[in-house]
Amino acid sequence: MSITPIPKRIREARGIIGISQRQLGVNIGLELTVASSRMNQYEQGKRVPDFGSLELIAEALDVPVAYFFCKDDKMAELVKLFDHLSEEGKEALLAKLKVQLPDLK
C-alpha cells in the first residue's frame, strides 16, 4: 500500500476521462513500448513520477498538480473545482471563505 495519494489520484483522474494507461503515457511523451507499464507502475505506487512528469500528467488529465497530493477526497475535489474557476471566481470564493473563517490566518 502506498503512503502517497499520487497513485490513487492518477488512477481516478484517468478513469474520469476514460483513457487507458498506455494512452496517458503516450500523451505525456513516453515511448509506446513503455507507456502502459510505466503508468501502471505509477498507479500501483511502484514508482513515483518526478515533478516534471506530474506536471505533464496533470495537463493530460486536466487537473492541477496539487490534486495529486490531496489525501482527502473532498480536498482533491475542491482543488479540481477551484482550478477550473476564473480568476474572478477564485477571488470571490476566497473572499467568502475569509468571511466564514475570520480567525484563520
N, CA, C and O atoms as a Tinker XYZ file with bonds, in Angstrom:
   420  protein
     1  N      0.839000   -1.194000    0.000000    73     2
     2  CA     0.000000    0.000000    0.000000    64     1     3
     3  C      0.875000    1.246000    0.000000    63     2     4     5
     4  O      1.851000    1.333000    0.745000    81     3
     5  N      0.528000    2.179000   -0.816000    73     3     6
     6  CA     1.309000    3.395000   -0.966000    64     5     7
     7  C      0.956000    4.402000    0.124000    63     6     8     9
     8  O     -0.202000    4.517000    0.525000    81     7
     9  N      1.963000    5.125000    0.595000    73     7    10
    10  CA     1.702000    6.157000    1.595000    64     9    11
    11  C      1.421000    7.507000    0.944000    63    10    12    13
    12  O      1.039000    8.459000    1.624000    81    11
    13  N      1.604000    7.590000   -0.346000    73    11    14
    14  CA     1.314000    8.814000   -1.077000    64    13    15
    15  C     -0.015000    8.663000   -1.824000    63    14    16    17
    16  O     -0.340000    7.573000   -2.295000    81    15
    17  N     -0.774000    9.740000   -1.933000    73    15    18
    18  CA    -2.043000    9.650000   -2.661000    64    17    19
    19  C     -1.883000    9.687000   -4.183000    63    18    20    21
    20  O     -2.868000    9.541000   -4.907000    81    19
    21  N     -0.674000    9.878000   -4.668000    73    19    22
    22  CA    -0.449000   10.042000   -6.108000    64    21    23
    23  C     -1.010000    8.886000   -6.937000    63    22    24    25
    24  O     -1.721000    9.145000   -7.908000    81    23
    25  N     -0.728000    7.627000   -6.604000    73    23    26
    26  CA    -1.264000    6.533000   -7.434000    64    25    27
    27  C     -2.789000    6.560000   -7.557000    63    26    28    29
    28  O     -3.338000    6.413000   -8.649000    81    27
    29  N     -3.449000    6.747000   -6.443000    73    27    30
    30  CA    -4.915000    6.780000   -6.442000    64    29    31
    31  C     -5.435000    7.938000   -7.286000    63    30    32    33
    32  O     -6.384000    7.775000   -8.054000    81    31
    33  N     -4.822000    9.091000   -7.145000    73    31    34
    34  CA    -5.286000   10.274000   -7.878000    64    33    35
    35  C     -5.084000   10.120000   -9.387000    63    34    36    37
    36  O     -5.950000   10.503000  -10.173000    81    35
    37  N     -3.942000    9.558000   -9.790000    73    35    38
    38  CA    -3.719000    9.344000  -11.227000    64    37    39
    39  C     -4.780000    8.393000  -11.769000    63    38    40    41
    40  O     -5.388000    8.652000  -12.807000    81    39
    41  N     -4.996000    7.291000  -11.058000    73    39    42
    42  CA    -5.968000    6.278000  -11.484000    64    41    43
    43  C     -7.372000    6.889000  -11.590000    63    42    44    45
    44  O     -8.079000    6.663000  -12.572000    81    43
    45  N     -7.767000    7.659000  -10.575000    73    43    46
    46  CA    -9.104000    8.266000  -10.580000    64    45    47
    47  C     -9.275000    9.252000  -11.728000    63    46    48    49
    48  O    -10.265000    9.195000  -12.458000    81    47
    49  N     -8.318000   10.147000  -11.887000    73    47    50
    50  CA    -8.429000   11.180000  -12.926000    64    49    51
    51  C     -8.405000   10.557000  -14.320000    63    50    52    53
    52  O     -9.120000   11.005000  -15.216000    81    51
    53  N     -7.591000    9.533000  -14.497000    73    51    54
    54  CA    -7.529000    8.845000  -15.789000    64    53    55
    55  C     -8.865000    8.163000  -16.078000    63    54    56    57
    56  O     -9.357000    8.197000  -17.206000    81    55
    57  N     -9.446000    7.545000  -15.049000    73    55    58
    58  CA   -10.739000    6.878000  -15.211000    64    57    59
    59  C    -11.856000    7.842000  -15.573000    63    58    60    61
    60  O    -12.749000    7.508000  -16.351000    81    59
    61  N    -11.800000    9.027000  -15.010000    73    59    62
    62  CA   -12.838000   10.026000  -15.285000    64    61    63
    63  C    -12.846000   10.421000  -16.755000    63    62    64    65
    64  O    -13.910000   10.579000  -17.354000    81    63
    65  N    -11.659000   10.582000  -17.338000    73    63    66
    66  CA   -11.648000   10.977000  -18.752000    64    65    67
    67  C    -11.669000    9.774000  -19.688000    63    66    68    69
    68  O    -11.800000    9.929000  -20.903000    81    67
    69  N    -11.538000    8.574000  -19.120000    73    67    70
    70  CA   -11.732000    7.355000  -19.896000    64    69    71
    71  C    -10.640000    7.006000  -20.883000    63    70    72    73
    72  O    -10.926000    6.581000  -22.003000    81    71
    73  N     -9.385000    7.181000  -20.481000    73    71    74
    74  CA    -8.299000    6.767000  -21.367000    64    73    75
    75  C     -7.495000    5.655000  -20.698000    63    74    76    77
    76  O     -7.508000    5.507000  -19.476000    81    75
    77  N     -6.810000    4.891000  -21.509000    73    75    78
    78  CA    -6.006000    3.780000  -20.996000    64    77    79
    79  C     -4.691000    4.290000  -20.416000    63    78    80    81
    80  O     -4.283000    5.426000  -20.655000    81    79
    81  N     -4.044000    3.423000  -19.650000    73    79    82
    82  CA    -2.720000    3.753000  -19.138000    64    81    83
    83  C     -1.775000    4.032000  -20.301000    63    82    84    85
    84  O     -1.000000    4.988000  -20.270000    81    83
    85  N     -1.847000    3.200000  -21.311000    73    83    86
    86  CA    -0.980000    3.376000  -22.488000    64    85    87
    87  C     -1.205000    4.739000  -23.128000    63    86    88    89
    88  O     -0.248000    5.452000  -23.431000    81    87
    89  N     -2.468000    5.102000  -23.334000    73    87    90
    90  CA    -2.757000    6.383000  -23.983000    64    89    91
    91  C     -2.261000    7.548000  -23.138000    63    90    92    93
    92  O     -1.712000    8.509000  -23.677000    81    91
    93  N     -2.443000    7.479000  -21.836000    73    91    94
    94  CA    -1.944000    8.546000  -20.968000    64    93    95
    95  C     -0.430000    8.653000  -21.088000    63    94    96    97
    96  O      0.113000    9.751000  -21.219000    81    95
    97  N      0.244000    7.519000  -21.043000    73    95    98
    98  CA     1.698000    7.526000  -21.172000    64    97    99
    99  C      2.162000    8.139000  -22.477000    63    98   100   101
   100  O      3.094000    8.943000  -22.500000    81    99
   101  N      1.513000    7.758000  -23.561000    73    99   102
   102  CA     1.856000    8.316000  -24.875000    64   101   103
   103  C      1.572000    9.820000  -24.897000    63   102   104   105
   104  O      2.353000   10.597000  -25.445000    81   103
   105  N      0.451000   10.222000  -24.298000    73   103   106
   106  CA     0.077000   11.641000  -24.269000    64   105   107
   107  C      1.096000   12.500000  -23.530000    63   106   108   109
   108  O      1.230000   13.688000  -23.823000    81   107
   109  N      1.817000   11.911000  -22.571000    73   107   110
   110  CA     2.821000   12.691000  -21.839000    64   109   111
   111  C      4.220000   12.514000  -22.417000    63   110   112   113
   112  O      5.199000   13.001000  -21.850000    81   111
   113  N      4.309000   11.819000  -23.543000    73   111   114
   114  CA     5.585000   11.731000  -24.233000    64   113   115
   115  C      6.390000   10.468000  -24.031000    63   114   116   117
   116  O      7.545000   10.402000  -24.450000    81   115
   117  N      5.802000    9.454000  -23.393000    73   115   118
   118  CA     6.516000    8.188000  -23.227000    64   117   119
   119  C      6.472000    7.390000  -24.527000    63   118   120   121
   120  O      5.533000    7.513000  -25.313000    81   119
   121  N      7.487000    6.582000  -24.737000    73   119   122
   122  CA     7.508000    5.688000  -25.899000    64   121   123
   123  C      6.364000    4.683000  -25.773000    63   122   124   125
   124  O      6.032000    4.244000  -24.672000    81   123
   125  N      5.778000    4.332000  -26.884000    73   123   126
   126  CA     4.652000    3.397000  -26.903000    64   125   127
   127  C      4.996000    2.084000  -26.204000    63   126   128   129
   128  O      4.142000    1.492000  -25.545000    81   127
   129  N      6.239000    1.626000  -26.343000    73   127   130
   130  CA     6.636000    0.333000  -25.772000    64   129   131
   131  C      6.700000    0.339000  -24.247000    63   130   132   133
   132  O      6.625000   -0.724000  -23.631000    81   131
   133  N      6.836000    1.509000  -23.626000    73   131   134
   134  CA     6.936000    1.566000  -22.161000    64   133   135
   135  C      5.776000    2.312000  -21.510000    63   134   136   137
   136  O      5.645000    2.308000  -20.286000    81   135
   137  N      4.936000    2.948000  -22.317000    73   135   138
   138  CA     3.890000    3.819000  -21.782000    64   137   139
   139  C      2.959000    3.107000  -20.804000    63   138   140   141
   140  O      2.722000    3.608000  -19.705000    81   139
   141  N      2.436000    1.958000  -21.185000    73   139   142
   142  CA     1.484000    1.242000  -20.335000    64   141   143
   143  C      2.131000    0.762000  -19.041000    63   142   144   145
   144  O      1.569000    0.939000  -17.961000    81   143
   145  N      3.304000    0.159000  -19.146000    73   143   146
   146  CA     3.948000   -0.374000  -17.938000    64   145   147
   147  C      4.378000    0.744000  -16.994000    63   146   148   149
   148  O      4.274000    0.595000  -15.776000    81   147
   149  N      4.856000    1.858000  -17.534000    73   147   150
   150  CA     5.265000    2.972000  -16.670000    64   149   151
   151  C      4.072000    3.556000  -15.932000    63   150   152   153
   152  O      4.146000    3.808000  -14.729000    81   151
   153  N      2.974000    3.773000  -16.641000    73   151   154
   154  CA     1.787000    4.320000  -15.987000    64   153   155
   155  C      1.235000    3.335000  -14.966000    63   154   156   157
   156  O      0.750000    3.742000  -13.910000    81   155
   157  N      1.306000    2.040000  -15.273000    73   155   158
   158  CA     0.872000    1.031000  -14.314000    64   157   159
   159  C      1.724000    1.095000  -13.051000    63   158   160   161
   160  O      1.198000    0.982000  -11.943000    81   159
   161  N      3.014000    1.272000  -13.206000    73   159   162
   162  CA     3.907000    1.385000  -12.048000    64   161   163
   163  C      3.562000    2.615000  -11.219000    63   162   164   165
   164  O      3.596000    2.562000   -9.989000    81   163
   165  N      3.232000    3.717000  -11.875000    73   163   166
   166  CA     2.813000    4.919000  -11.149000    64   165   167
   167  C      1.511000    4.662000  -10.391000    63   166   168   169
   168  O      1.385000    5.039000   -9.226000    81   167
   169  N      0.549000    4.025000  -11.047000    73   167   170
   170  CA    -0.756000    3.791000  -10.428000    64   169   171
   171  C     -0.706000    2.735000   -9.330000    63   170   172   173
   172  O     -1.557000    2.734000   -8.440000    81   171
   173  N      0.263000    1.851000   -9.377000    73   171   174
   174  CA     0.420000    0.833000   -8.336000    64   173   175
   175  C      1.327000    1.310000   -7.204000    63   174   176   177
   176  O      1.473000    0.617000   -6.198000    81   175
   177  N      1.931000    2.477000   -7.355000    73   175   178
   178  CA     2.823000    3.010000   -6.333000    64   177   179
   179  C      4.199000    2.373000   -6.337000    63   178   180   181
   180  O      4.952000    2.517000   -5.373000    81   179
   181  N      4.536000    1.671000   -7.410000    73   179   182
   182  CA     5.851000    1.031000   -7.508000    64   181   183
   183  C      6.925000    2.022000   -7.929000    63   182   184   185
   184  O      8.105000    1.833000   -7.635000    81   183
   185  N      6.515000    3.068000   -8.612000    73   183   186
   186  CA     7.388000    4.174000   -8.997000    64   185   187
   187  C      6.643000    5.459000   -8.703000    63   186   188   189
   188  O      5.415000    5.512000   -8.765000    81   187
   189  N      7.401000    6.492000   -8.384000    73   187   190
   190  CA     6.805000    7.803000   -8.145000    64   189   191
   191  C      7.278000    8.744000   -9.253000    63   190   192   193
   192  O      8.481000    8.915000   -9.448000    81   191
   193  N      6.345000    9.350000   -9.974000    73   191   194
   194  CA     6.758000   10.265000  -11.035000    64   193   195
   195  C      7.444000   11.499000  -10.457000    63   194   196   197
   196  O      7.065000   11.988000   -9.392000    81   195
   197  N      8.456000   11.998000  -11.166000    73   195   198
   198  CA     9.088000   13.240000  -10.721000    64   197   199
   199  C      8.125000   14.395000  -10.984000    63   198   200   201
   200  O      7.091000   14.224000  -11.631000    81   199
   201  N      8.480000   15.570000  -10.474000    73   199   202
   202  CA     7.552000   16.696000  -10.566000    64   201   203
   203  C      7.250000   17.067000  -12.015000    63   202   204   205
   204  O      6.109000   17.388000  -12.348000    81   203
   205  N      8.256000   17.027000  -12.869000    73   203   206
   206  CA     8.033000   17.339000  -14.283000    64   205   207
   207  C      7.039000   16.388000  -14.923000    63   206   208   209
   208  O      6.178000   16.803000  -15.698000    81   207
   209  N      7.163000   15.110000  -14.593000    73   207   210
   210  CA     6.212000   14.119000  -15.115000    64   209   211
   211  C      4.818000   14.360000  -14.554000    63   210   212   213
   212  O      3.826000   14.218000  -15.269000    81   211
   213  N      4.741000   14.725000  -13.276000    73   211   214
   214  CA     3.434000   15.029000  -12.685000    64   213   215
   215  C      2.781000   16.220000  -13.373000    63   214   216   217
   216  O      1.566000   16.242000  -13.568000    81   215
   217  N      3.590000   17.208000  -13.741000    73   215   218
   218  CA     3.032000   18.353000  -14.467000    64   217   219
   219  C      2.438000   17.910000  -15.804000    63   218   220   221
   220  O      1.357000   18.358000  -16.188000    81   219
   221  N      3.140000   17.038000  -16.504000    73   219   222
   222  CA     2.636000   16.534000  -17.785000    64   221   223
   223  C      1.371000   15.700000  -17.596000    63   222   224   225
   224  O      0.418000   15.820000  -18.365000    81   223
   225  N      1.373000   14.855000  -16.567000    73   223   226
   226  CA     0.202000   14.025000  -16.275000    64   225   227
   227  C     -0.986000   14.911000  -15.914000    63   226   228   229
   228  O     -2.102000   14.679000  -16.380000    81   227
   229  N     -0.747000   15.923000  -15.085000    73   227   230
   230  CA    -1.813000   16.845000  -14.687000    64   229   231
   231  C     -2.419000   17.537000  -15.901000    63   230   232   233
   232  O     -3.639000   17.650000  -16.019000    81   231
   233  N     -1.564000   17.995000  -16.793000    73   231   234
   234  CA    -2.055000   18.665000  -18.002000    64   233   235
   235  C     -2.878000   17.700000  -18.856000    63   234   236   237
   236  O     -3.942000   18.064000  -19.356000    81   235
   237  N     -2.392000   16.484000  -19.019000    73   235   238
   238  CA    -3.100000   15.491000  -19.834000    64   237   239
   239  C     -4.444000   15.106000  -19.225000    63   238   240   241
   240  O     -5.389000   14.795000  -19.949000    81   239
   241  N     -4.530000   15.127000  -17.897000    73   239   242
   242  CA    -5.759000   14.721000  -17.212000    64   241   243
   243  C     -6.643000   15.902000  -16.817000    63   242   244   245
   244  O     -7.707000   15.718000  -16.226000    81   243
   245  N     -6.197000   17.116000  -17.145000    73   243   246
   246  CA    -6.948000   18.341000  -16.846000    64   245   247
   247  C     -7.226000   18.509000  -15.354000    63   246   248   249
   248  O     -8.343000   18.821000  -14.941000    81   247
   249  N     -6.182000   18.294000  -14.561000    73   247   250
   250  CA    -6.247000   18.532000  -13.121000    64   249   251
   251  C     -5.014000   19.338000  -12.719000    63   250   252   253
   252  O     -3.998000   19.285000  -13.411000    81   251
   253  N     -5.082000   20.086000  -11.613000    73   251   254
   254  CA    -3.888000   20.781000  -11.145000    64   253   255
   255  C     -2.927000   19.797000  -10.478000    63   254   256   257
   256  O     -3.355000   18.762000   -9.966000    81   255
   257  N     -1.657000   20.110000  -10.481000    73   255   258
   258  CA    -0.661000   19.236000   -9.853000    64   257   259
   259  C     -0.999000   19.005000   -8.380000    63   258   260   261
   260  O     -0.791000   17.909000   -7.859000    81   259
   261  N     -1.514000   20.027000   -7.712000    73   259   262
   262  CA    -1.850000   19.908000   -6.287000    64   261   263
   263  C     -2.840000   18.775000   -6.022000    63   262   264   265
   264  O     -2.844000   18.195000   -4.936000    81   263
   265  N     -3.667000   18.461000   -6.994000    73   263   266
   266  CA    -4.656000   17.386000   -6.867000    64   265   267
   267  C     -4.000000   16.070000   -6.466000    63   266   268   269
   268  O     -4.557000   15.313000   -5.671000    81   267
   269  N     -2.825000   15.799000   -7.012000    73   267   270
   270  CA    -2.143000   14.531000   -6.750000    64   269   271
   271  C     -1.673000   14.386000   -5.305000    63   270   272   273
   272  O     -1.391000   13.276000   -4.853000    81   271
   273  N     -1.586000   15.490000   -4.584000    73   271   274
   274  CA    -1.058000   15.460000   -3.225000    64   273   275
   275  C     -2.141000   15.512000   -2.149000    63   274   276   277
   276  O     -1.832000   15.531000   -0.957000    81   275
   277  N     -3.398000   15.535000   -2.562000    73   275   278
   278  CA    -4.509000   15.590000   -1.605000    64   277   279
   279  C     -4.835000   14.192000   -1.099000    63   278   280   281
   280  O     -5.231000   13.323000   -1.877000    81   279
   281  N     -4.670000   13.974000    0.204000    73   279   282
   282  CA    -5.022000   12.674000    0.785000    64   281   283
   283  C     -6.531000   12.525000    0.928000    63   282   284   285
   284  O     -7.073000   11.434000    0.755000    81   283
   285  N     -7.199000   13.613000    1.241000    73   283   286
   286  CA    -8.638000   13.605000    1.460000    64   285   287
   287  C     -9.382000   13.786000    0.131000    63   286   288   289
   288  O     -9.053000   14.678000   -0.651000    81   287
   289  N    -10.373000   12.947000   -0.119000    73   287   290
   290  CA   -11.127000   13.005000   -1.377000    64   289   291
   291  C    -11.855000   14.333000   -1.567000    63   290   292   293
   292  O    -11.911000   14.855000   -2.680000    81   291
   293  N    -12.408000   14.878000   -0.497000    73   291   294
   294  CA   -13.122000   16.152000   -0.608000    64   293   295
   295  C    -12.160000   17.282000   -0.947000    63   294   296   297
   296  O    -12.489000   18.169000   -1.734000    81   295
   297  N    -10.978000   17.250000   -0.355000    73   295   298
   298  CA    -9.979000   18.270000   -0.671000    64   297   299
   299  C     -9.549000   18.148000   -2.130000    63   298   300   301
   300  O     -9.374000   19.157000   -2.812000    81   299
   301  N     -9.378000   16.924000   -2.607000    73   299   302
   302  CA    -8.996000   16.710000   -4.005000    64   301   303
   303  C    -10.058000   17.284000   -4.942000    63   302   304   305
   304  O     -9.733000   17.932000   -5.937000    81   303
   305  N    -11.319000   17.043000   -4.618000    73   303   306
   306  CA   -12.404000   17.575000   -5.441000    64   305   307
   307  C    -12.411000   19.101000   -5.400000    63   306   308   309
   308  O    -12.597000   19.756000   -6.425000    81   307
   309  N    -12.209000   19.656000   -4.215000    73   307   310
   310  CA   -12.174000   21.108000   -4.060000    64   309   311
   311  C    -11.041000   21.723000   -4.881000    63   310   312   313
   312  O    -11.230000   22.750000   -5.533000    81   311
   313  N     -9.876000   21.102000   -4.848000    73   311   314
   314  CA    -8.723000   21.593000   -5.613000    64   313   315
   315  C     -9.033000   21.573000   -7.107000    63   314   316   317
   316  O     -8.718000   22.525000   -7.821000    81   315
   317  N     -9.650000   20.489000   -7.581000    73   315   318
   318  CA   -10.020000   20.402000   -9.001000    64   317   319
   319  C    -11.016000   21.490000   -9.383000    63   318   320   321
   320  O    -10.850000   22.166000  -10.398000    81   319
   321  N    -12.045000   21.653000   -8.568000    73   319   322
   322  CA   -13.068000   22.650000   -8.866000    64   321   323
   323  C    -12.496000   24.063000   -8.832000    63   322   324   325
   324  O    -12.779000   24.875000   -9.712000    81   323
   325  N    -11.696000   24.350000   -7.820000    73   323   326
   326  CA   -11.090000   25.672000   -7.682000    64   325   327
   327  C    -10.237000   25.998000   -8.906000    63   326   328   329
   328  O    -10.247000   27.127000   -9.394000    81   327
   329  N     -9.510000   25.016000   -9.389000    73   327   330
   330  CA    -8.631000   25.215000  -10.544000    64   329   331
   331  C     -9.409000   25.609000  -11.796000    63   330   332   333
   332  O     -8.877000   26.307000  -12.660000    81   331
   333  N    -10.644000   25.176000  -11.901000    73   331   334
   334  CA   -11.433000   25.469000  -13.095000    64   333   335
   335  C    -12.204000   26.789000  -13.011000    63   334   336   337
   336  O    -12.849000   27.194000  -13.978000    81   335
   337  N    -12.140000   27.453000  -11.866000    73   335   338
   338  CA   -12.784000   28.759000  -11.747000    64   337   339
   339  C    -11.981000   29.820000  -12.493000    63   338   340   341
   340  O    -10.771000   29.684000  -12.674000    81   339
   341  N    -12.655000   30.860000  -12.916000    73   339   342
   342  CA   -11.960000   32.023000  -13.479000    64   341   343
   343  C    -11.214000   32.715000  -12.335000    63   342   344   345
   344  O    -11.448000   32.413000  -11.164000    81   343
   345  N    -10.331000   33.630000  -12.673000    73   343   346
   346  CA    -9.614000   34.378000  -11.626000    64   345   347
   347  C    -10.599000   35.130000  -10.737000    63   346   348   349
   348  O    -10.426000   35.197000   -9.520000    81   347
   349  N    -11.635000   35.695000  -11.358000    73   347   350
   350  CA   -12.650000   36.415000  -10.584000    64   349   351
   351  C    -13.395000   35.460000   -9.654000    63   350   352   353
   352  O    -13.683000   35.797000   -8.506000    81   351
   353  N    -13.702000   34.277000  -10.155000    73   351   354
   354  CA   -14.374000   33.274000   -9.333000    64   353   355
   355  C    -13.517000   32.830000   -8.163000    63   354   356   357
   356  O    -14.019000   32.638000   -7.056000    81   355
   357  N    -12.230000   32.670000   -8.406000    73   355   358
   358  CA   -11.303000   32.294000   -7.327000    64   357   359
   359  C    -11.256000   33.378000   -6.264000    63   358   360   361
   360  O    -11.310000   33.086000   -5.069000    81   359
   361  N    -11.156000   34.634000   -6.699000    73   359   362
   362  CA   -11.122000   35.754000   -5.745000    64   361   363
   363  C    -12.413000   35.818000   -4.932000    63   362   364   365
   364  O    -12.375000   36.035000   -3.721000    81   363
   365  N    -13.548000   35.630000   -5.591000    73   363   366
   366  CA   -14.837000   35.684000   -4.899000    64   365   367
   367  C    -14.953000   34.559000   -3.874000    63   366   368   369
   368  O    -15.413000   34.782000   -2.754000    81   367
   369  N    -14.540000   33.361000   -4.252000    73   367   370
   370  CA   -14.607000   32.230000   -3.328000    64   369   371
   371  C    -13.679000   32.440000   -2.138000    63   370   372   373
   372  O    -14.058000   32.173000   -0.997000    81   371
   373  N    -12.473000   32.914000   -2.397000    73   371   374
   374  CA   -11.536000   33.183000   -1.301000    64   373   375
   375  C    -12.086000   34.245000   -0.356000    63   374   376   377
   376  O    -11.947000   34.126000    0.861000    81   375
   377  N    -12.705000   35.276000   -0.905000    73   375   378
   378  CA   -13.289000   36.327000   -0.069000    64   377   379
   379  C    -14.388000   35.757000    0.825000    63   378   380   381
   380  O    -14.466000   36.092000    2.007000    81   379
   381  N    -15.238000   34.895000    0.262000    73   379   382
   382  CA   -16.305000   34.276000    1.057000    64   381   383
   383  C    -15.733000   33.392000    2.160000    63   382   384   385
   384  O    -16.230000   33.398000    3.286000    81   383
   385  N    -14.702000   32.644000    1.840000    73   383   386
   386  CA   -14.087000   31.775000    2.847000    64   385   387
   387  C    -13.446000   32.586000    3.969000    63   386   388   389
   388  O    -13.502000   32.191000    5.134000    81   387
   389  N    -12.847000   33.702000    3.624000    73   387   390
   390  CA   -12.226000   34.554000    4.644000    64   389   391
   391  C    -13.269000   35.134000    5.585000    63   390   392   393
   392  O    -13.001000   35.316000    6.773000    81   391
   393  N    -14.464000   35.427000    5.063000    73   391   394
   394  CA   -15.556000   35.905000    5.912000    64   393   395
   395  C    -16.033000   34.775000    6.824000    63   394   396   397
   396  O    -16.305000   34.998000    8.003000    81   395
   397  N    -16.132000   33.570000    6.280000    73   395   398
   398  CA   -16.585000   32.408000    7.051000    64   397   399
   399  C    -15.577000   32.001000    8.126000    63   398   400   401
   400  O    -15.959000   31.494000    9.181000    81   399
   401  N    -14.299000   32.223000    7.858000    73   399   402
   402  CA   -13.230000   31.778000    8.758000    64   401   403
   403  C    -12.306000   32.943000    9.108000    63   402   404   405
   404  O    -11.128000   32.925000    8.751000    81   403
   405  N    -12.827000   33.956000    9.802000    73   403   406
   406  CA   -12.036000   35.169000   10.039000    64   405   407
   407  C    -10.806000   34.955000   10.924000    63   406   408   409
   408  O     -9.843000   35.715000   10.823000    81   407
   409  N    -10.818000   33.955000   11.772000    73   407   410
   410  CA    -9.697000   33.738000   12.685000    64   409   411
   411  C     -8.566000   32.928000   12.063000    63   410   412   413
   412  O     -7.496000   32.790000   12.656000    81   411
   413  N     -8.798000   32.406000   10.890000    73   411   414
   414  CA    -7.783000   31.603000   10.217000    64   413   415
   415  C     -6.814000   32.521000    9.487000    63   414   416   417
   416  O     -7.227000   33.396000    8.726000    81   415
   417  N     -5.558000   32.320000    9.718000    73   415   418
   418  CA    -4.549000   33.189000    9.085000    64   417   419
   419  C     -3.988000   32.565000    7.857000    63   418   420
   420  O     -3.130000   33.156000    7.202000    81   419
